[in-house]
Amino acid sequence: MKKRATVPLTISALCLAGGVILPQAFHFLPIPNAGIILCPMHIPVLLCGILCGWPWGLLCGILTPLLSSMITGMPSLFPTGASMICELAAYGILSGIFYQITQGKIYATLFSAMLGGRFVMGISSLLFYNLAGKGYTFELFLTSAFVTALPGILLQLTLIPLLIVILKKSKLFPAQQHS
């Protein structure tokens, strides 16, 4: 049993590290607000769910923004970080579940997980931002989840399938998800 958990644990740890490091690297890009529009934390969390299954994706989704907030101060823990924890946890769960349900259809997995994660982000943002005394409207949700994030969505739809193909060809893709 220990040997069986080693692969997803290692991959999850790498995804968690990537989720903390990628946003910092994106700040060096000559694009204003690159971290906000390119959604770099989403990539490793979605990958973790796909590669390791939903329980590991969930853990990665919860820990990534929490650890990033503790190490770098970004995102601020409340209300943004709390909302991101819910959103990324949903991405991790849903990418793992939908990858199995669709029998490896990566685009169906990504579209489903991204829509579900954005729905969770909208609900949690409404709750947390209103608790913090900041207004959160449906228009703000649509703008932040779809308009501002469109470059990040396109990046995810391009990069994640490419990474999956590379991992499969190199035989580094886990043989079986542990869910």
Summary of the structure (lengths in Angstrom):
residues: 179
radius of gyration: 15.7
end to end distance: 13.6
largest distance: 50.0
contacts: 606
relative contact order: 0.15
helix: 79%
strand: 0%
